């Protein structure tokens, strides 16, 4: 197969990128998945990934892969972590770099739907191809940590939104119910919102 040949031609180690695209839609956090086209993982879902070309920067590869798989080009991607377990890929030694994004599903229409590409509720993600479960979990934990440390997600809401809308977003990402009064107090003391 093409992948195995490329891995063997690269001193036995290849570099790939996997994109974890989280989406907020109808007060739920979702992740974009595609059906794996490898025989070993037939029927399993996987993240959006591919090999990095020899003359390609990592960031450029991440944006290329995202555009090729989804048609999306106006999405900010953040490099999160590198995964390099020796046996993580059946074609040989493939080290992957995970990129992550959080978008409003309604603002980013998928233009390509090959391999059954679609949004999945994060609560239903249990068994992905390769080591993608670990990659997904690492990126999800990163997102949860970030939202507790820095206010983010305002771009996922309408220009004018209620505090309840913001709380719904935080609850979806953190997968927990929050006390309305404490949530309100926290945000007003941070001076991010106007009444």
C-alpha positions as CSV (number, residue, x, y, z in Angstrom):
1,X,0.0,0.0,0.0
2,X,1.1,3.6,-0.6
3,X,1.4,4.4,3.1
4,X,3.6,1.4,3.9
5,X,5.9,2.3,0.9
6,X,6.2,5.9,2.1
7,X,7.0,4.8,5.7
8,X,9.7,2.4,4.5
9,X,11.2,5.0,2.2
10,X,11.6,7.5,5.1
11,X,14.2,5.7,7.1
12,X,11.4,3.7,8.7
13,X,9.9,6.7,10.4
14,X,7.1,8.8,8.9
15,X,5.5,12.0,10.2
16,X,1.7,12.5,10.2
17,X,-0.8,15.1,11.4
18,X,-4.1,14.3,13.1
19,X,-6.7,17.1,13.4
20,X,-9.2,17.0,16.3
21,X,-12.0,19.4,15.4
22,X,-14.5,20.1,18.2
23,X,-17.7,21.8,17.3
24,X,-20.4,23.4,19.5
25,X,-23.9,22.8,18.2
26,X,-27.3,22.8,19.9
27,X,-25.7,23.1,23.4
28,X,-23.6,20.0,22.7
29,X,-19.9,19.5,22.2
30,X,-19.2,17.4,19.1
31,X,-16.1,16.1,17.3
32,X,-15.6,15.6,13.6
33,X,-14.8,12.0,12.6
34,X,-14.3,10.0,9.4
35,X,-14.5,6.3,8.6
36,X,-11.1,4.7,8.5
37,X,-10.1,3.5,5.1
38,X,-7.5,1.0,6.3
39,X,-8.5,-2.7,6.3
40,X,-7.3,-3.3,9.8
41,X,-9.7,-0.6,11.2
42,X,-12.6,-1.3,8.8
43,X,-15.8,0.2,10.2
44,X,-14.1,2.2,12.9
45,X,-14.1,6.0,13.2
46,X,-10.9,8.0,13.1
47,X,-9.7,11.6,13.3
48,X,-8.7,13.5,10.2
49,X,-5.1,12.7,9.4
50,X,-2.5,12.0,6.8
51,X,1.2,12.0,6.3
52,X,3.2,15.2,6.2
53,X,4.8,15.7,2.7
54,X,8.7,15.9,2.7
55,X,8.7,19.6,1.7
56,X,5.8,20.6,3.9
57,X,5.7,22.4,7.3
58,X,3.7,20.9,10.1
59,X,1.2,23.7,10.3
60,X,0.8,23.7,6.5
61,X,0.2,20.0,6.6
62,X,-2.5,20.4,9.2
63,X,-4.4,23.0,7.2
64,X,-4.0,21.0,4.0
65,X,-5.4,17.9,5.6
66,X,-8.3,19.8,7.2
67,X,-9.1,21.4,3.8
68,X,-8.8,18.1,1.9
69,X,-11.0,16.2,4.3
70,X,-13.7,18.8,5.0
71,X,-13.3,21.7,2.6
72,X,-12.8,24.0,5.6
73,X,-10.1,26.6,5.4
74,X,-11.1,29.3,7.8
75,X,-10.4,27.4,11.0
76,X,-7.6,28.2,13.6
77,X,-5.6,25.0,14.5
78,X,-3.5,24.8,17.6
79,X,-0.7,22.2,17.9
80,X,-1.4,20.2,21.1
81,X,0.8,17.1,21.5
82,X,3.0,14.6,19.7
83,X,2.3,10.9,19.8
84,X,5.1,8.5,19.0
85,X,4.4,5.0,20.4
86,X,6.4,2.5,18.2
87,X,3.4,0.4,17.2
88,X,0.7,3.1,16.9
89,X,0.3,2.6,13.1
90,X,0.0,-0.8,11.3
91,X,2.1,0.5,8.3
92,X,5.2,1.0,10.4
93,X,6.7,3.7,12.6
94,X,4.5,6.8,12.2
95,X,4.9,9.7,14.7
96,X,1.9,12.0,14.6
97,X,1.3,15.6,15.8
98,X,-2.2,16.4,17.0
99,X,-3.8,19.7,16.2
100,X,-7.0,20.9,17.7
101,X,-9.8,23.5,17.1
102,X,-13.1,24.5,18.5
103,X,-15.7,25.9,16.1
104,X,-19.4,26.7,15.9
105,X,-20.8,24.0,13.7
106,X,-23.4,26.4,12.3
107,X,-20.7,28.8,11.1
108,X,-18.6,26.2,9.3
109,X,-20.5,24.1,6.7
110,X,-18.7,20.9,5.7
111,X,-18.0,21.0,2.0
112,X,-16.7,17.4,1.6
113,X,-18.4,14.4,3.2
114,X,-16.3,11.5,1.9
115,X,-15.9,8.5,4.1
116,X,-19.0,9.4,6.1
117,X,-17.5,12.5,7.6
118,X,-19.8,13.9,10.2
119,X,-20.1,15.3,13.7
120,X,-20.3,12.9,16.7
121,X,-21.4,13.8,20.3
122,X,-18.2,13.7,22.4
123,X,-20.1,11.7,25.0
124,X,-20.4,8.8,22.5
125,X,-16.8,8.5,21.6
126,X,-15.5,5.2,23.0
127,X,-13.4,3.3,20.4
128,X,-11.5,5.0,17.6
129,X,-9.0,3.6,15.1
130,X,-5.3,3.6,15.7
131,X,-4.5,5.5,18.9
132,X,-7.0,8.1,18.1
133,X,-8.9,7.5,21.3
134,X,-5.8,8.7,23.2
135,X,-5.3,11.6,20.9
136,X,-9.0,12.6,21.2
137,X,-8.8,12.3,25.0
138,X,-5.6,14.4,25.2
139,X,-7.1,17.2,23.1
140,X,-10.4,17.1,25.0
141,X,-8.6,17.4,28.3
142,X,-6.5,20.3,26.9
143,X,-9.7,22.1,25.8
144,X,-11.3,21.6,29.2
145,X,-8.2,22.9,30.9
146,X,-8.0,25.9,28.6
147,X,-11.6,26.9,29.1
148,X,-11.1,26.9,32.9
149,X,-8.0,29.1,32.7
150,X,-9.0,31.5,29.9
151,X,-12.3,32.7,28.7
152,X,-12.8,31.2,25.3
153,X,-15.8,30.3,23.3
154,X,-17.2,33.8,22.8
155,X,-16.8,33.3,19.0
156,X,-19.0,30.2,19.3
157,X,-22.0,32.3,20.4
158,X,-24.1,35.0,18.7
159,X,-22.8,38.6,18.9
160,X,-25.4,39.2,21.7
161,X,-25.8,36.2,24.0
162,X,-27.2,35.5,27.4
163,X,-25.2,34.4,30.3
164,X,-27.2,31.2,30.1
165,X,-25.9,30.6,26.5
166,X,-22.3,31.0,27.8
167,X,-23.0,28.7,30.7
168,X,-24.4,26.1,28.3
169,X,-21.2,26.3,26.3
170,X,-19.0,25.8,29.4
171,X,-21.2,22.9,30.7
172,X,-21.0,21.2,27.3
173,X,-17.2,21.4,27.2
174,X,-16.6,20.6,30.8
175,X,-19.3,17.9,30.8
176,X,-20.7,19.1,34.1
177,X,-23.6,21.2,35.5
178,X,-22.7,24.5,37.0
179,X,-24.4,26.6,39.6
180,X,-25.9,29.6,37.8
181,X,-25.1,32.2,40.6
182,X,-21.4,31.1,40.9
183,X,-20.9,31.0,37.1
184,X,-22.4,34.5,36.8
185,X,-20.2,35.9,39.7
186,X,-17.1,34.4,38.2
187,X,-17.6,36.0,34.8
188,X,-18.5,39.4,36.1
189,X,-15.5,39.5,38.4
190,X,-13.3,38.8,35.4
191,X,-14.7,41.9,33.5
192,X,-15.4,40.0,30.3
193,X,-19.1,40.7,30.2
194,X,-21.3,43.7,30.3
195,X,-24.7,43.6,31.8
